[in-house]
């Protein structure tokens, strides 16, 4: 099971959004994940169906076959940071944002929502 969470639910302009993906094996048998590159996960920030940012954008990943094995009851954590900017480096406007995370090459997906607020609005 994959879950996604952030360190807060609301952010002021220019605050870094800390994103954590937690991949847990709640089953009775080991789970194997196979990868064709060094990339294990990805995250997007979306608004109204439009992708504003993607963690893997402009990153290079080594071409290498590998396997991740998670034993029953174990988990793996993956972390990403988003600086609230779009693909062109511009500050994203305030409002709701859907964060979507997934394990590359699998159906393991999770999402959560955050709110970008103005400078003087309360932060939770």
N, C-alpha and C positions, 0 to 999 in steps of 0.2 A: 504494500500500500504506500502511495506517495502522498505527502502533505506538503503544503507551502505556507510559510508564515513570514511576517515582517516584524521588525522591532517595535513598530507603532502602527496605528491605523490612519493617522492624519499627519501630514508633513507640510511645513512652510516652504516657500521657495528656496531652492539651492540646498536643502537638507538631503543628505544621502539616505536612500532607502536601502536598508539591510535586509536581504532576502535569504531565507533558509529553506532548502528542500530536504525533507527527511524521507528516505526510502526504507521502509520496514518490512521484514518478513514475518508476518503473523501466522504463516502456515506451519505445517508439521514437517515439511521437507525443505532442503536447501533450494534457493532460487538462483539460477544462472542468468547473467546478462552478458550478451556478446556485443563487442564494439569493433568497428572497422577503423576508428581513429582514436586519438587520445581524449576526445570530447565525450563526456559522460552525461551531461544534462544541458538544458537550455531554458531560458526564461524570456518572456515577452511582456511588455507593457502595452495595453490596448485601451482604446476608447472608441465606443460606438462601432466596433468591428474593425477598426483600423489599427494596425500595428504601428506604434510610435517608436519603439525601441526593442532591440533584441540583444541579449547578452553576448551571443556568439558573433554578432556583426563585427567585422574588421579584426577578428581573431584568427590565428592560424593554429591548426591542430595537426600533430604528427600523424602520419599514416601508419597505423600499427594495429594488428589484430590482438585483442585482449578479451579476457573474461573476468567479470566480477561475480563472485559467489557470496551470497548472503545466507548464513545459516539461520535456522528457525530461531526466532526471538531476537535476532541481531538487526542492526540497522546501519545505514551509511548516510552521512550528512554532506550536503553540497551547499556552498554559499556563493552569493553574487551581490554586487552593489549596483544601484542605479542612481545616477546623479540628477534625475528628473529632466534629462535632455532627450531630444529626439535624434533621429539618424543624422541630422545636420548640425548637431551640437546646440540647438536652440532650447531654451527653457520651455518645458511643456506647460500649457495654461492650466490654471486651477480647475478642479472638478474631479469626478470619480475616475479611477483607473483600475482596470482589471489586470492583475498579474497572473500569467499562466506559466506553469513550469512543467517540464517533462523529462523523462529519461530517454536519451537518444535511441532510436531504433526499437522502441517498445510502445505499448499502449498505456504505460504508466503516466498519468497526467493529473495535475491538480491546479486549482485556481483560488485566488482570494481577491478581495477588493480593498483599495486604499482610497483616501481622499487627499487631494492636493488643495491646500487652503491659502488664503492671502496672509500677508505678514502679521496682521493684527487679529486674526481669527484664532480661537482656541485650538490647541493641539491635544489629542488624546493619546 
